[in-house]
Amino acid sequence: MGELGAARHRARERALELLYEAAMKDRPVLTVVGELAAPPDPYTVHLLEATARDADRALALIGRFSIDWPVDRLALLDRLILTLATCELLMGDAPPVAVVLDEAVELAKTYSTDGSPGFVNGVLSSIADDLTNG
């Protein structure tokens, strides 16, 4: 992984941490970010702004493709990882789909359950196909 790839990986991890903190505090993520002593790096902020803007659309897509798993029944970390990645796919300047999917699977491997990486990959692959082939 190059320097940009490593920096973006750290940005996604930080974005996930902040999304989790916001969920635990039941507060908007951008409010949580605004209260930090030091702002996160620019790509983390970009991801969180995209997530705040497009979360409803992302959750609708996740619900459509997480067959037999209503969004409100998903494990919190899986839902946050899927939301973050879907919102990244929706960005106008999104990285390649394969990068977003690989990163989401890595986050699921690190932070969620043994079954989460396959689930995250399957749902995001379906979402990516839908966004590409509409």
C-alpha positions as CSV (number, residue, x, y, z in Angstrom):
1,M,0.0,0.0,0.0
2,G,1.4,3.4,-1.0
3,E,1.6,6.4,1.2
4,L,-1.8,7.8,-0.1
5,G,-3.4,4.3,0.4
6,A,-2.1,4.1,4.0
7,A,-3.3,7.7,4.7
8,R,-6.7,6.9,3.3
9,H,-6.9,3.7,5.3
10,R,-6.2,5.6,8.5
11,A,-8.8,8.2,7.5
12,R,-11.4,5.5,7.0
13,E,-10.6,4.0,10.4
14,R,-10.9,7.5,12.0
15,A,-14.1,8.1,10.3
16,L,-15.5,4.8,11.5
17,E,-14.4,5.7,15.1
18,L,-16.1,9.0,14.9
19,L,-19.3,7.5,13.5
20,Y,-19.3,5.0,16.3
21,E,-18.8,7.7,18.9
22,A,-21.6,9.8,17.4
23,A,-23.9,6.7,17.4
24,M,-23.0,6.0,21.1
25,K,-23.7,9.6,22.0
26,D,-26.8,9.8,19.8
27,R,-25.5,13.0,18.3
28,P,-24.8,14.1,14.7
29,V,-21.3,13.1,13.6
30,L,-20.4,16.6,12.4
31,T,-21.3,17.9,15.9
32,V,-18.9,15.4,17.4
33,V,-16.2,16.4,14.9
34,G,-16.8,20.1,15.7
35,E,-16.1,19.4,19.4
36,L,-12.8,17.7,18.9
37,A,-9.7,19.5,20.2
38,A,-7.9,18.9,17.0
39,P,-9.7,18.4,13.7
40,P,-9.2,15.1,11.8
41,D,-7.4,14.9,8.6
42,P,-9.1,16.4,5.5
43,Y,-10.1,13.0,4.0
44,T,-11.7,11.9,7.2
45,V,-13.7,15.1,7.2
46,H,-14.6,14.6,3.5
47,L,-15.9,11.1,4.3
48,L,-17.9,12.2,7.3
49,E,-19.5,15.1,5.4
50,A,-20.4,12.7,2.6
51,T,-21.9,10.3,5.2
52,A,-23.9,13.1,6.9
53,R,-25.2,14.2,3.5
54,D,-26.0,10.8,2.0
55,A,-26.7,8.5,5.0
56,D,-30.5,8.2,4.2
57,R,-29.8,7.1,0.6
58,A,-27.0,4.8,1.8
59,L,-29.3,3.2,4.4
60,A,-32.0,2.7,1.8
61,L,-29.5,0.9,-0.5
62,I,-28.2,-1.2,2.4
63,G,-31.7,-2.2,3.3
64,R,-32.5,-3.2,-0.3
65,F,-29.5,-5.4,-0.6
66,S,-29.0,-6.8,2.9
67,I,-31.5,-9.6,2.1
68,D,-33.3,-10.9,5.2
69,W,-31.5,-8.4,7.5
70,P,-33.4,-5.2,8.2
71,V,-31.0,-2.2,8.7
72,D,-32.2,-1.7,12.2
73,R,-31.2,-5.3,13.1
74,L,-27.7,-5.1,11.7
75,A,-24.8,-5.1,14.1
76,L,-23.9,-1.4,14.7
77,L,-20.3,-1.7,13.4
78,D,-21.5,-3.5,10.3
79,R,-24.1,-0.8,9.6
80,L,-21.6,1.9,10.1
81,I,-19.0,0.3,7.9
82,L,-21.6,-0.3,5.2
83,T,-22.9,3.3,5.5
84,L,-19.4,4.8,5.3
85,A,-18.5,2.7,2.3
86,T,-21.8,3.3,0.5
87,C,-21.4,7.1,1.0
88,E,-17.9,6.9,-0.3
89,L,-19.2,5.1,-3.4
90,L,-21.7,7.9,-3.8
91,M,-19.1,10.7,-3.7
92,G,-18.4,12.4,-7.0
93,D,-14.7,11.9,-6.5
94,A,-14.9,8.4,-5.2
95,P,-12.0,6.1,-5.4
96,P,-12.3,3.0,-7.5
97,V,-15.0,0.6,-6.4
98,A,-12.5,-2.2,-5.7
99,V,-10.6,0.1,-3.3
100,V,-13.8,1.0,-1.4
101,L,-14.9,-2.6,-1.1
102,D,-11.5,-3.8,0.0
103,E,-11.2,-1.2,2.6
104,A,-14.7,-1.9,4.0
105,V,-13.9,-5.6,4.2
106,E,-10.6,-4.8,6.0
107,L,-12.5,-2.6,8.5
108,A,-15.0,-5.5,9.0
109,K,-12.2,-7.9,9.6
110,T,-10.5,-5.6,12.1
111,Y,-13.6,-4.3,14.0
112,S,-16.5,-6.7,13.6
113,T,-17.4,-10.4,13.7
114,D,-16.0,-13.3,11.8
115,G,-19.0,-13.3,9.5
116,S,-19.0,-9.6,8.8
117,P,-16.3,-9.4,6.1
118,G,-18.3,-11.7,3.7
119,F,-21.6,-10.0,4.6
120,V,-20.1,-6.5,4.0
121,N,-18.5,-7.6,0.7
122,G,-21.8,-9.1,-0.5
123,V,-24.0,-6.2,0.3
124,L,-21.5,-3.6,-1.0
125,S,-20.9,-5.6,-4.2
126,S,-24.6,-5.5,-4.9
127,I,-24.8,-1.8,-4.1
128,A,-21.8,-1.0,-6.4
129,D,-23.4,-3.1,-9.2
130,D,-26.7,-1.2,-8.8
131,L,-24.9,2.2,-8.8
132,T,-22.9,1.3,-11.8
133,N,-25.6,-0.4,-13.9
134,G,-28.5,1.6,-12.3
